[in-house]
C-alpha cells in the first residue's frame, strides 16, 4: 500500500467525496442566506449519502495528517458546516418564534369564547 492509499479507500476517492459534501453544504448555505425555498429532504438525503460514503471510504485511514490535501479539505468542511449550522439554527429559531406567536394568537382567540364548542343534548346548555 502506498502513501496515497488507505485500507478503506485511496486519498483521491476520499477527497472526491469530501468535495461533493462541500458542494452540497455550500449550496444549502447559499439557499439559506438568500432565503430561497429549497429541497430540505433532498439536501438531507444527499448529505446522508455522502457522509455514509465518506465513512466507508475513510474506514481504514489513520488520520488526515497523512495527507495535507485531506487535512485542508476537512478544515474547509468544518468551517462550511459551522456557517451552515449557524444559518440553520437561525431559521429554526425564527420558525419557533413564529409558531409561538401563532399559538399565542390562537389561545387569545379561544380565551374570548369565540371558539368554545357548544355541547348539545345536555341540560343547561
C-alpha positions in Angstrom: 0.0 0.0 0.0 1.5 3.4 -1.0 1.1 6.7 0.9 -1.9 7.7 -1.2 -3.9 4.6 -0.2 -5.7 3.6 2.9 -7.4 0.4 3.9 -10.9 1.9 3.2 -10.0 3.8 0.0 -7.5 6.0 -1.6 -6.9 9.7 -0.8 -8.3 10.7 -4.2 -11.6 9.0 -3.7 -12.0 10.3 -0.2 -11.1 13.8 -1.5 -13.8 13.5 -4.2 -16.4 12.6 -1.6 -15.4 15.5 0.7 -15.6 17.8 -2.4 -19.1 16.6 -3.1 -20.1 17.1 0.5 -18.6 20.6 0.5 -20.6 21.5 -2.7 -23.8 20.2 -1.1 -23.3 22.2 2.1 -22.3 25.3 0.2 -25.5 25.1 -2.0 -27.7 24.7 1.1 -25.9 27.6 2.9 -26.4 29.8 -0.2 -30.1 28.9 -0.4 -30.5 29.7 3.3 -28.6 33.0 3.0 -30.8 34.0 0.0 -34.0 33.0 1.9 -34.8 30.8 -1.1 -37.1 27.8 -0.9 -35.0 24.7 -1.2 -35.4 21.0 -1.1 -34.6 20.2 2.5 -35.3 16.5 2.2 -33.2 16.4 -1.0 -30.3 18.1 0.7 -30.6 15.9 3.8 -30.6 12.8 1.5 -27.5 14.0 -0.4 -25.7 14.8 2.8 -26.6 11.5 4.4 -25.5 9.5 1.3 -22.2 11.4 1.1 -21.5 11.1 4.8 -22.1 7.3 4.5 -19.8 7.1 1.5 -17.1 9.1 3.4 -17.4 6.9 6.4 -17.0 3.8 4.3 -14.1 5.2 2.3 -12.2 6.6 5.3 -12.8 3.5 7.4 -9.2 2.5 7.4 -7.5 5.9 7.3 -5.3 6.6 10.2 -5.9 10.3 10.0 -5.8 13.3 7.7 -2.3 14.2 8.9 -1.0 11.6 6.3 -2.4 13.8 3.5 -2.1 17.6 3.5 -4.9 17.7 0.9 -7.4 15.8 3.1 -6.4 17.9 6.1 -7.1 21.1 4.2 -10.4 19.8 2.9 -11.5 18.7 6.3 -10.7 22.2 7.8 -12.7 23.8 5.0 -15.6 21.3 5.6 -15.6 22.1 9.3 -15.8 25.9 8.5 -18.6 25.4 6.0 -20.5 23.2 8.4 -20.1 25.8 11.2 -21.5 28.5 8.9 -24.3 26.2 7.8 -25.2 25.3 11.3 -25.5 28.9 12.3 -27.9 29.7 9.5 -30.0 26.6 10.2 -30.1 27.5 13.9 -31.3 31.0 13.0 -34.0 29.6 10.7 -35.2 27.1 13.4 -35.2 29.9 16.0 -37.3 32.1 13.6 -39.7 29.3 13.0 -40.1 28.6 16.7 -40.8 32.3 17.3 -43.4 32.4 14.5 -45.1 29.2 15.8 -45.1 30.7 19.4 -46.8 33.8 18.1 -49.4 31.8 16.2 -50.1 29.6 19.3 -50.4 32.8 21.4 -52.9 34.2 18.9 -55.0 31.0 18.9 -55.0 30.9 22.7 -56.1 34.6 22.8 -58.9 33.9 20.4 -60.0 30.9 22.4 -60.0 32.8 25.6 -62.6 35.3 24.4 -65.1 32.5 23.9 -65.2 32.7 20.1 -64.2 29.1 19.6 -66.0 27.4 22.5 -67.8 24.3 21.5 -71.4 24.0 22.4 -72.5 20.6 23.7 -75.9 19.6 22.5 -78.3 17.4 24.4 -77.2 18.5 27.9 -79.5 20.4 30.2 -78.4 24.0 30.9 -76.6 24.4 27.6 
